[in-house]
């Protein structure tokens, strides 16, 4: 087991029956750009405008590939059978002392509804429990994002409250907060 207080590398590639969850890297610039420049993917995000160029994707990747130990990580979902990269998932705001973190996930629209993200979340939640020693994972979901809410609930997350309303793009974005106790 890695020493979570030192500089040991703990994030590794993971695998599910249909997916490889590969640590995000510079080779994922096109995927990250495709995801975060897509209006459908960005429809429920409240923290940044859609990407307008590859430089924005490079900045996102740079953030997730900082040296360990770090408080965030992202995996790229790759369909084993075809080698196609279809989305990302990972953790934010890992608080080692409180043994908690936030979860985030996104999927290219053409791959939704096939159970890929559910499969990926099961694997990273297990990783959070066994390797990161997380006790509580939080999901902050825009209240109109019913598909993401269903995914969180089917993954065991329970509603625990409403987040203060965020104003972004001139609109109020109320969010529901979910938690999963491991």
Secondary structure by P-SEA (a helix, b strand, c coil): ccccccccccbbbbbccccccccccccaaaaaaaaaaccccccccccccccccaaaaaaaaaaaacccccccbbbbbbccccccccccccccccccccccccccccccccccccaaaaaaaaaaaaaaaccccccbbbbbbcccaaaaaaaaaaabbbbcccccccccccbbbbbbbbbbcc
